[in-house]
Amino acid sequence: MNTKSLVHAAMIIAIYLVFLILYTIGILPSLTALILPIPIIIYSQMSKKLPEISLLFLGCCIGAFLLTSAFGLFITIIYGLSGLILGWGMVKKWPYWQCIVNSALVYMFGIPLIIYLISNMWITDLFIEIFTESFEIVNRMMPELSDQIEIIQNQMTIILPLIIPTLLLLSGMTLSFLSDRISKLVLHRLKFEVPQTGNIGRFQLGRMLAIIYIVSPIFVAILNHSVIYITVLNLMLLLNILFAFQGTIILFQLLRTRTKGIITWIILSILVLYLLFPLSILGVMDAFFNYRNRFKGKKL
């Protein structure tokens, strides 16, 4: 590393450690969690050299351990590694959604360990405890529905531990997407070249995934509670959400050919809120017939 790179690295490490301290003392933890990967993403665009970016990541880990002990080190390994993946993906011009998913996988495995480190509870036990307390509050507010609430609670207690991987992956994708968007805004203000995100209106799952989504309920119905059952169940849930997103894009393009401005968003919000499953079916049909080519509206 030359002198200029060392100066930049030292500045980035200092900025990262400030964000880490804010996170560890509990000041706006949700916001600082989004910001933690950003210094490494920005340095990736400054350097564009994997050895230098890796040394910066190592420096962040060492500084985190010295300031906040093992907890800060563990946080840095997860959020810093996410930033390293997103930043290097920008440098190498990986496909956008590949970067997001790769980063999300870090959160998928790291978040349960963070929760265990903080609360000494596994994430499944924590989720069940939160849902149990929520149902108890609802039961106190509406005692006349106690039997129905108890049935729903028992079902959620069984289902929730099975779908934790999908929930973690979606949470990781959300965190990665927001960190990526914020970092690109910062890079744009700093006059750096900002990689193109791509046209989200072209998001489309293939026919093979549509077929897997169609047949997966059959396997869920015939398989017993096993590793294969849990895998297929999570895959079905994940594809359901992704196809609903694809269906939302189709619906948005259709509405833009007939409505304008805020009216489009109001109608879309209402339909998404109440028609999640039909939107998934619309996304599956689009995988086979590619409806978006038939619309003449504005591009997303």
Secondary structure, DSSP 4 states (H G I P E B T S, - for coil): --HHHHHHHHHHHHHHHHHHHHHHTTSSHHHHHHHTTHHHHHHHHHH--HHHHHHHHHHHHHHHHHHHHHHHHHHHHHHHHHHHHHHHHHHHT--HHHHHHHHHHHHHHHHHHHHHHHHSS-HHHHHHHHHHHHHHHHHHH-GGGHHHHHHHHHHHHHHGGGSHHHHHHHHHHHHHHHHHHHHHHHHHHTTPPPPP---GGG----HHHHHHHHHHHHHHHHS-SSHHHHHHHHHHHHHHHHHHHHHHHHHHHHHHTT--HHHHHHHHHHHHHH-HHHHHHHHHHHHHH-GGGG--S---
